[in-house]
Amino acid sequence: MRLIAMSDLHLGKKPWQVRKALKMASDADVILLAGDLTNDGTPEQIELMHQCISELLPDKTVLAVAGNHDYPRNPLPIVRDGIWDYPALEEWLLKRQPHAFALDNSGAWAVQMGKVDIIGLNCVSHWRRFKFQDGAQLRWLAQYLPGSNAQWHIVLCHAPLLAHNPKRSDTKPYLSRDTHLQSIIDGKDHIIFISGHTHVSMKSSGGCVELDAARSNLYINDGSIRPTTLLRNDGKPEIHPDDGNIVEILMDDEQIAVNAYSTTTGERFSSAQYRFPSKGTYDQEASGR
């Protein structure tokens, strides 16, 4: 299975960057959008994203979760029939793909693809707050994971967990229930947690791809398709922004490979290539670049 993950597309009026990134993903089996698909969450931007996906990825499985920019800063009035909003886009994406899926009333969802299931957590809503309302999605996740027979569980969430935030200077979590979500993830093995929001380049020296070898869990913070921030070892940002990127995840019975590609040149980042065994024990060599 070849998956392409991308985040922070920030689609406004001019879709050329988004179209370029989606074209780069056109030969993937699954495309994962980790939030901030649009810049302002307006019906016009949501409809434009719908058009881009329909035109460029008409037969592909595309799955998404909301970012803080996928809702207007202030809540909209009652939405009339025929007017797009983010929940309508996400539901359309779920229904157009061919696999069995579950959509919970809390806003969480899961798509079953044989040995892999993909789980979506929507951690933001109107007012752009990072909040799992009443913890309902996390209760659903805690019930869903033990009953899943998938070999790997891919969890899509816009904001990273505090323990795996590449911006190491941050001391406060983005998520209101960060500790609760981390405890659920720690209670299950073979999880790939994919997030965005930080706009940190995959070429940064560390922190964007992390392995929890004890649990065989992998954390990927996939930056942005737009210019990103390159971090030094001490966590301080460089002066000049780096290329945006998409992330490729290759999965088979033997290993998982993670690669990043520039959305400017299309070339693979030589400093952002990772290989992990897909089962068994991990050693230092296997878990490194």
DAFEN-V527411 format. One line per field, one symbol per residue. ss: DSSP state (H for helix, E for strand, L for the rest). psi: psi as a letter, one per 20 degrees, with the letter a starting at -180 (. if undefined). A space follows every 50 residues. Layout:
ss = ???
psi = ???
This chain:
ss = LEEEEELLLLELLLLHHHHHHHHHLLLLLEEEELLLLELLLLHHHHHHHH HHHHHHLLLLEEEELLLHHHLLLLLLLLLLLLLLLHHHHHHHHHHHLLLL EEELLLLLEEEEELLEEEEEELLELHHHLELLHHHHHHHHHHHHHHHLLL LEEEEEELLLLHHHLLLLLLLLLLLLLHHHHHHHHHLLLLEEEEELLLLE LLLLLLLLEEEELLLLEEEEELLLLLLEELELLLLLELLLLELLEEEEEE ELLLEEEEEEEELLLLLEEEEEEEEEELLLLLLHHHHLL
psi = poqppqrlhlpdhojhggggghhhjijqhpppolrlhrhikqhghghhgg ggggghlhjqopqqrqrhijqqhqqrappqpipqrghhgghggghiqiqq qpoqhiiqrpppldipqppppojrbqjkpnpnojjghhggghhgghipjq hqoopppgpqqgikoiniipiqqhphlgggghhgghiqrlpooprchhkp qiiqhrihoqpnhhikqpppokcqirprppqrhjipqrgpqrqrqrppop paihrpppqqppigiiqpohjmpqppqirarqrgghia.
